[in-house]
């Protein structure tokens, strides 16, 4: 009996031990399940979740710690124009020089007897545009030049195109099926075609006209108003070249003669388009009155109750202009560089191109609201000319 009792008691102890072991094992597994169920959840796929208010940032949207200087991101959507602040990498200098180029006559082919210095063929002009583009030049308007409102991509250099005398090779219209179109065999036609391939080059230029030649200005199809309106509607500009192409050194020695030549030209412009203001003057022959007392009349005067005011007065040659915010800029005699003619001459554009390097020229930071200059150029900036722009020195 005692033996049976001992066996039963031993069996009971074994069962109790087994039950304890099972209890411990079950509690341990339960703890693991709880730990697994309370771990940091893995984000579900977009297909399984509701869209969040702030979408997850993808690698392409994040900026690297060291941005690539050769491929900066624009600060706003400005097609073809980048704003950069990595100044040490591309060395902007917005107190540098700006070339103002002077063109005269354009022809299909050169013929004996033609002027060799001021005549350019259409094919040479096409090649020139490619060269300027590849060298980093971009066109700006005369008005933007005067106001130093330079809006070209970062790292590029602004340039102004000017055209004297209003010849048909510079610009003319043709009629096709009752519609007026630009003549492709003209400087403007070539520039418009080039702009389609390279819209960041810019379609800019100013044409200085002598209103005394009337309908012979840009002779071709359409009226004079049609021609002027086409230029203006396409972002191009018109300026004064005087009534009668006056040599101010030899032919205009009185105040009356100067005022008439400029006021009459402006009066005739108003007769074509009533709000066409010639705000810039290109001096015929680059000539100035010998008398200092008369020179101020080139800038401003009144004729027959018609007021004229020229914010820039352009010479004929022969070097790049100082930037308008420069302490050395003189709006009353802005130098120009003549385009190469049939034969190259000293200080024409071909002569100057190798010398117009980024360390000398105006190099843009891409932001028209700032003037960025290296420390060594700080004293070349006339802060009174900033016109609300921010000066940045690095």
RODO-2510 file (C-alpha; in nm, 4 decimals, decimal comma):
residues 394
     n   res          X          Y          Z
     1     x     0,0000     0,0000     0,0000
     2     x     0,2834     0,2302     0,0932
     3     x     0,4541     0,1383    -0,2329
     4     x     0,1455     0,2223    -0,4405
     5     x     0,1103     0,5499    -0,2563
     6     x     0,4722     0,6425    -0,3296
     7     x     0,4343     0,5607    -0,6977
     8     x     0,1216     0,7715    -0,7242
     9     x     0,2911     1,0605    -0,5489
    10     x     0,5940     1,0400    -0,7815
    11     x     0,3664     1,0417    -1,0866
    12     x     0,1861     1,3463    -0,9512
    13     x     0,5161     1,5317    -0,9009
    14     x     0,6260     1,4472    -1,2547
    15     x     0,2959     1,5802    -1,3945
    16     x     0,3285     1,8985    -1,1948
    17     x     0,6848     1,9513    -1,3219
    18     x     0,5738     1,8869    -1,6824
    19     x     0,2871     2,1309    -1,6419
    20     x     0,5279     2,3958    -1,5093
    21     x     0,7618     2,3505    -1,8022
    22     x     0,4744     2,3772    -2,0496
    23     x     0,3535     2,6953    -1,8761
    24     x     0,6958     2,8573    -1,9034
    25     x     0,7258     2,7638    -2,2704
    26     x     0,3834     2,9006    -2,3531
    27     x     0,4515     3,2328    -2,1732
    28     x     0,7802     3,2746    -2,3560
    29     x     0,6131     3,2227    -2,6964
    30     x     0,3381     3,4655    -2,6029
    31     x     0,6011     3,7268    -2,5159
    32     x     0,7646     3,6789    -2,8524
    33     x     0,4327     3,7213    -3,0320
    34     x     0,3631     4,0389    -2,8398
    35     x     0,7102     4,1751    -2,9189
    36     x     0,6684     4,0965    -3,2871
    37     x     0,3261     4,2585    -3,3007
    38     x     0,4430     4,5771    -3,1287
    39     x     0,7614     4,6347    -3,3338
    40     x     0,7975     4,9489    -3,5614
    41     x     0,5554     4,8786    -3,8470
    42     x     0,6873     4,8485    -4,2015
    43     x     0,5335     5,1037    -4,4391
    44     x     0,2782     4,9413    -4,6624
    45     x     0,2966     4,9829    -5,0349
    46     x     0,1138     5,2794    -5,1928
    47     x    -0,1416     5,0405    -5,3362
    48     x    -0,2358     4,9223    -4,9852
    49     x    -0,2501     5,2584    -4,8081
    50     x    -0,4426     5,5822    -4,8277
    51     x    -0,2485     5,8701    -4,9920
    52     x    -0,0684     6,0831    -4,7321
    53     x    -0,0857     6,4640    -4,7296
    54     x     0,2922     6,4833    -4,7646
    55     x     0,4167     6,2310    -5,0220
    56     x     0,7362     6,0485    -4,9377
    57     x     1,0511     6,2169    -5,0691
    58     x     1,2163     6,0204    -5,3455
    59     x     1,5937     6,0203    -5,3982
    60     x     1,5575     6,2408    -5,7082
    61     x     1,3895     6,5105    -5,5010
    62     x     1,6560     6,5295    -5,2338
    63     x     1,9584     6,7507    -5,2740
    64     x     2,3038     6,6056    -5,2280
    65     x     2,5300     6,7461    -4,9604
    66     x     2,7723     6,8664    -5,2272
    67     x     2,5816     6,9919    -5,5344
    68     x     2,7503     6,9499    -5,8692
    69     x     2,8836     7,2873    -5,9807
    70     x     2,8521     7,1926    -6,3463
    71     x     2,4806     7,1162    -6,3263
    72     x     2,3120     7,3583    -6,0827
    73     x     1,9385     7,3536    -6,0344
    74     x     1,7454     7,6688    -6,1319
    75     x     1,5839     7,8556    -5,8460
    76     x     1,2684     7,8997    -6,0535
    77     x     1,1269     7,7817    -6,3815
    78     x     1,3178     7,9994    -6,6289
    79     x     1,3709     7,7901    -6,9414
    80     x     1,7331     7,7915    -7,0472
    81     x     1,8401     8,0224    -6,7645
    82     x     2,0055     7,8981    -6,4480
    83     x     2,0674     8,0979    -6,1325
    84     x     2,3834     7,9835    -5,9527
    85     x     2,5378     8,0770    -5,6202
    86     x     2,8504     7,8587    -5,6356
    87     x     3,0444     8,1686    -5,7376
    88     x     3,3920     8,0303    -5,6813
    89     x     3,3259     7,7578    -5,9385
    90     x     3,2278     7,9755    -6,2341
    91     x     3,3440     8,3245    -6,1312
    92     x     3,0594     8,5621    -6,2255
    93     x     3,1619     8,9248    -6,2800
    94     x     2,8706     9,1592    -6,3389
    95     x     3,0941     9,4643    -6,3484
    96     x     3,2735     9,3311    -6,6566
    97     x     3,2494     9,4717    -7,0087
    98     x     2,9596     9,4191    -7,2502
    99     x     3,0153     9,4162    -7,6274
   100     x     2,7786     9,6289    -7,8373
   101     x     2,8080     9,5107    -8,1979
   102     x     2,7460     9,7379    -8,4980
   103     x     2,6116     9,6029    -8,8291
   104     x     2,5384     9,7896    -9,1509
   105     x     2,4860     9,6183    -9,4853
   106     x     2,3946     9,2544    -9,5561
   107     x     2,4109     9,0906    -9,9002
   108     x     2,3763     8,7450   -10,0513
   109     x     2,7160     8,7599   -10,2201
   110     x     2,9867     9,0206   -10,2342
   111     x     3,0237     9,2016   -10,5650
   112     x     3,3050     9,4179   -10,6932
   113     x     3,2705     9,7785   -10,5909
   114     x     3,0817     9,7096   -10,2681
   115     x     3,2117     9,8569    -9,9450
   116     x     3,4364     9,5969    -9,7867
   117     x     3,4462     9,7276    -9,4317
   118     x     3,0762     9,7460    -9,3462
   119     x     2,9267     9,4694    -9,5642
   120     x     2,8467     9,1191    -9,4345
   121     x     2,7147     8,8237    -9,6328
   122     x     2,4214     8,6219    -9,5033
   123     x     2,6322     8,3055    -9,4807
   124     x     2,8981     8,4865    -9,2768
   125     x     2,6279     8,6162    -9,0437
   126     x     2,4935     8,2629    -8,9919
   127     x     2,8432     8,1409    -8,9057
   128     x     2,8906     8,4355    -8,6695
   129     x     2,5774     8,3488    -8,4728
   130     x     2,7019     7,9941    -8,4223
   131     x     3,0425     8,1212    -8,3104
   132     x     2,8961     8,3684    -8,0607
   133     x     2,6617     8,1073    -7,9192
   134     x     2,9397     7,8515    -7,8769
   135     x     3,1579     8,1093    -7,7023
   136     x     2,8858     8,1736    -7,4445
   137     x     2,7393     8,5052    -7,5601
   138     x     2,3658     8,5744    -7,5300
   139     x     2,1684     8,8676    -7,6710
   140     x     2,0003     9,1362    -7,4629
   141     x     1,8000     9,4444    -7,5629
   142     x     1,9375     9,7965    -7,5595
   143     x     1,6852     9,8916    -7,2921
   144     x     1,8001     9,6062    -7,0681
   145     x     2,1595     9,7081    -7,1334
   146     x     2,0887    10,0675    -7,0266
   147     x     1,9110     9,9534    -6,7105
   148     x     2,1622     9,6722    -6,6473
   149     x     1,8670     9,4358    -6,6319
   150     x     2,0738     9,1415    -6,7519
   151     x     1,8665     8,8247    -6,7761
   152     x     2,0849     8,5565    -6,9340
   153     x     2,1802     8,2104    -6,8044
   154     x     2,4451     8,1809    -6,5342
   155     x     2,7950     8,1643    -6,6756
   156     x     2,7047     8,3310    -7,0068
   157     x     2,7989     8,6785    -7,1325
   158     x     2,5495     8,9416    -7,2567
   159     x     2,5877     9,1110    -7,5960
   160     x     2,3906     9,3812    -7,7803
   161     x     2,3264     9,3806    -8,1565
   162     x     2,2784     9,7197    -8,3259
   163     x     2,1961     9,7868    -8,6912
   164     x     2,2395    10,1242    -8,8625
   165     x     2,0609    10,2807    -9,1641
   166     x     1,7496    10,0607    -9,1984
   167     x     1,8590     9,8592    -9,5030
   168     x     1,6538     9,5754    -9,6550
   169     x     1,9384     9,3293    -9,5977
   170     x     1,8967     9,3884    -9,2254
   171     x     1,5209     9,3337    -9,2414
   172     x     1,2393     9,3229    -9,4920
   173     x     0,8989     9,1655    -9,5347
   174     x     0,7742     8,9439    -9,8151
   175     x     0,4162     8,8521    -9,9011
   176     x     0,3065     8,4894    -9,9281
   177     x    -0,0571     8,4014    -9,9956
   178     x    -0,1690     8,7415    -9,8758
   179     x     0,0314     8,7235    -9,5531
   180     x     0,3330     8,9360    -9,4624
   181     x     0,6311     8,7348    -9,3439
   182     x     0,9919     8,8066    -9,2607
   183     x     1,2278     8,7667    -9,5528
   184     x     1,4478     8,4645    -9,4699
   185     x     1,7220     8,6358    -9,6711
   186     x     1,7659     8,9110    -9,4150
   187     x     1,9520     8,9419    -9,0867
   188     x     1,6249     8,9278    -8,8916
   189     x     1,5090     8,6227    -9,0862
   190     x     1,8377     8,4475    -9,0087
   191     x     1,8174     8,5454    -8,6406
   192     x     1,4604     8,4146    -8,6119
   193     x     1,5605     8,0817    -8,7667
   194     x     1,8614     8,0592    -8,5329
   195     x     1,6387     8,1402    -8,2354
   196     x     1,4199     7,8399    -8,3166
   197     x     1,7266     7,6158    -8,2781
   198     x     1,8732     7,8022    -7,9813
   199     x     1,5975     7,9918    -7,7981
   200     x     1,8339     8,0700    -7,5103
   201     x     2,0516     8,2792    -7,7446
   202     x     1,7837     8,5470    -7,7527
   203     x     1,6065     8,7333    -8,0331
   204     x     1,7170     9,0875    -7,9567
   205     x     1,8535     9,3858    -8,1464
   206     x     1,7947     9,7567    -8,2084
   207     x     1,7644     9,9186    -8,5514
   208     x     1,8695    10,2830    -8,5859
   209     x     1,6776    10,4520    -8,8664
   210     x     1,6831    10,7762    -9,0651
   211     x     1,3187    10,8740    -9,1058
   212     x     1,3936    11,1102    -9,3976
   213     x     1,4231    10,8098    -9,6335
   214     x     1,0612    10,7203    -9,5566
   215     x     0,9316    10,4041    -9,7248
   216     x     1,2822    10,3085    -9,8354
   217     x     1,3473    10,2073    -9,4738
   218     x     1,3593     9,8254    -9,4762
   219     x     1,2251     9,8391    -9,8336
   220     x     1,0065     9,5467    -9,9308
   221     x     0,6479     9,4360    -9,8858
   222     x     0,4092     9,6060    -9,6449
   223     x     0,3896     9,9643    -9,5263
   224     x     0,6465    10,1323    -9,3047
   225     x     0,4065    10,0837    -9,0153
   226     x     0,3793     9,7109    -9,0965
   227     x     0,7566     9,6791    -9,0896
   228     x     0,8030     9,8715    -8,7673
   229     x     0,5186     9,6837    -8,6014
   230     x     0,6643     9,3465    -8,7027
   231     x     0,9980     9,4308    -8,5417
   232     x     0,8413     9,5605    -8,2224
   233     x     0,5983     9,2685    -8,1949
   234     x     0,8912     9,0270    -8,2126
   235     x     1,0863     9,1871    -7,9295
   236     x     1,3189     9,3984    -8,1447
   237     x     1,3691     9,7734    -8,1022
   238     x     1,3984    10,0956    -8,3007
   239     x     1,6247    10,3927    -8,2360
   240     x     1,7245    10,7233    -8,3939
   241     x     2,0026    10,7690    -8,6494
   242     x     1,9057    11,1337    -8,7136
   243     x     1,7026    11,2973    -8,9885
   244     x     1,9442    11,3204    -9,2823
   245     x     2,2276    11,1041    -9,1427
   246     x     2,3945    11,4169    -9,0062
   247     x     2,7658    11,4451    -8,9402
   248     x     2,7562    11,6366    -8,6127
   249     x     3,1194    11,7342    -8,6347
   250     x     3,1059    11,9011    -8,9760
   251     x     2,7404    11,9637    -9,0665
   252     x     2,5665    12,0585    -8,7414
   253     x     2,7402    12,3523    -8,5819
   254     x     2,4363    12,5238    -8,4343
   255     x     2,1852    12,4283    -8,1683
   256     x     1,9012    12,4680    -8,4160
   257     x     2,0529    12,2207    -8,6626
   258     x     2,1101    11,9570    -8,3954
   259     x     1,7618    11,9922    -8,2466
   260     x     1,5977    11,9768    -8,5898
   261     x     1,7861    11,6624    -8,6963
   262     x     1,6809    11,4744    -8,3846
   263     x     1,3400    11,6247    -8,3127
   264     x     1,2283    11,5856    -8,6732
   265     x     1,3310    11,2193    -8,6699
   266     x     1,1249    11,1626    -8,3536
   267     x     0,8299    11,3572    -8,4974
   268     x     0,8292    11,1341    -8,8062
   269     x     0,8387    10,8218    -8,5871
   270     x     0,5287    10,9372    -8,3988
   271     x     0,3563    10,9850    -8,7347
   272     x     0,4061    10,6145    -8,8108
   273     x     0,3306    10,4740    -8,4638
   274     x     0,2006    10,7309    -8,2166
   275     x     0,3888    10,5923    -7,9148
   276     x     0,7150    10,4977    -8,0880
   277     x     0,9789    10,6677    -7,8748
   278     x     1,3374    10,6717    -7,9942
   279     x     1,5049    10,6388    -7,6555
   280     x     1,8528    10,5670    -7,7979
   281     x     2,0667    10,7441    -8,0585
   282     x     2,3400    10,6010    -8,2815
   283     x     2,5639    10,8833    -8,4015
   284     x     2,6174    10,8839    -8,7793
   285     x     2,9907    10,8406    -8,8372
   286     x     3,0309    10,8392    -8,4593
   287     x     3,0526    11,2174    -8,4852
   288     x     3,0177    11,4659    -8,2000
   289     x     2,9771    11,8452    -8,2177
   290     x     3,3098    12,0153    -8,1646
   291     x     3,1512    12,2505    -7,9139
   292     x     3,0991    12,1010    -7,5694
   293     x     2,8091    12,3432    -7,5230
   294     x     2,6159    12,1712    -7,8039
   295     x     2,6707    11,8098    -7,7047
   296     x     2,4018    11,8048    -7,4381
   297     x     2,1464    11,8634    -7,7184
   298     x     2,2224    11,5156    -7,8527
   299     x     2,0743    11,3794    -7,5334
   300     x     1,7615    11,5899    -7,4967
   301     x     1,5712    11,8673    -7,6696
   302     x     1,2373    11,9865    -7,8099
   303     x     1,1423    12,0517    -8,1740
   304     x     0,7942    12,1668    -8,2867
   305     x     0,6633    12,0767    -7,9395
   306     x     0,8031    11,7251    -7,9849
   307     x     1,0399    11,6248    -7,7059
   308     x     1,3187    11,3732    -7,7566
   309     x     1,5403    11,2112    -7,4934
   310     x     1,8163    10,9600    -7,5616
   311     x     1,9180    10,7454    -7,2653
   312     x     2,2177    10,6103    -7,4570
   313     x     2,4238    10,7681    -7,7351
   314     x     2,6317    10,5239    -7,9376
   315     x     2,9653    10,5780    -8,1093
   316     x     3,1068    10,3836    -8,4045
   317     x     3,3956    10,1998    -8,2396
   318     x     3,5979    10,0409    -8,1270
   319     x     3,5925     9,8355    -7,8060
   320     x     3,3517     9,6694    -7,5597
   321     x     3,1423     9,8984    -7,3405
   322     x     3,1692     9,9295    -6,9662
   323     x     2,8699     9,7855    -6,7824
   324     x     2,6068    10,0505    -6,7029
   325     x     2,6567     9,9945    -6,3286
   326     x     3,0288    10,0598    -6,3695
   327     x     3,1781    10,3804    -6,2341
   328     x     3,3434    10,4218    -6,5761
   329     x     3,0278    10,3934    -6,7894
   330     x     2,9391    10,7008    -6,9978
   331     x     2,5865    10,6850    -7,1490
   332     x     2,6643    10,9848    -7,3698
   333     x     2,9265    10,8018    -7,5748
   334     x     2,8905    10,4231    -7,5672
   335     x     3,1556    10,2450    -7,7754
   336     x     3,0627     9,9793    -8,0278
   337     x     3,2530     9,7061    -8,2088
   338     x     3,1994     9,6877    -8,5823
   339     x     3,1128     9,3477    -8,7248
   340     x     3,3695     9,2121    -8,9646
   341     x     3,3103     9,3154    -9,3224
   342     x     3,4350     9,1464    -9,6345
   343     x     3,7818     9,2295    -9,5127
   344     x     3,8789     9,2270    -9,1467
   345     x     4,0214     9,5408    -8,9855
   346     x     4,1895     9,6080    -8,6531
   347     x     3,9418     9,6235    -8,3631
   348     x     3,6508     9,4696    -8,5544
   349     x     3,4585     9,1806    -8,3977
   350     x     3,6881     8,9122    -8,5409
   351     x     3,9878     9,0938    -8,3914
   352     x     3,8134     9,1294    -8,0550
   353     x     3,6627     8,7815    -8,0103
   354     x     3,9782     8,6072    -7,8799
   355     x     4,0268     8,8949    -7,6357
   356     x     3,6711     8,8931    -7,4968
   357     x     3,7410     8,6288    -7,2350
   358     x     3,5329     8,5624    -6,9200
   359     x     3,7959     8,7232    -6,6971
   360     x     3,7369     9,0526    -6,8798
   361     x     3,3703     9,0430    -6,9760
   362     x     3,0412     9,0632    -6,7869
   363     x     2,9662     8,7067    -6,6721
   364     x     2,6130     8,6587    -6,5391
   365     x     2,5062     8,4767    -6,2238
   366     x     2,1667     8,4178    -6,3882
   367     x     1,9701     8,6448    -6,1532
   368     x     1,8724     8,9873    -6,2952
   369     x     1,7964     9,1149    -5,9442
   370     x     2,1535     9,0821    -5,8177
   371     x     2,4881     9,2285    -5,9186
   372     x     2,7561     8,9715    -5,8317
   373     x     3,1217     9,0741    -5,8466
   374     x     3,4521     8,9389    -5,7162
   375     x     3,6122     9,1328    -5,4324
   376     x     3,8690     9,2924    -5,6636
   377     x     3,5871     9,4541    -5,8677
   378     x     3,3931     9,5983    -5,5758
   379     x     3,5271     9,9510    -5,6286
   380     x     3,4280     9,9437    -5,9982
   381     x     3,0575     9,9351    -5,9067
   382     x     2,8718    10,2643    -5,8754
   383     x     2,6162    10,1724    -5,6084
   384     x     2,4001    10,4723    -5,7059
   385     x     2,3272    10,2903    -6,0344
   386     x     2,2075     9,9631    -5,8795
   387     x     1,8423    10,0687    -5,9081
   388     x     1,7248     9,8404    -5,6282
   389     x     1,9424     9,5439    -5,7251
   390     x     2,1338     9,3614    -5,4526
   391     x     2,5132     9,3834    -5,4655
   392     x     2,6845     9,0529    -5,3826
   393     x     3,0627     9,0450    -5,3364
   394     x     3,2550     8,7179    -5,3085
***
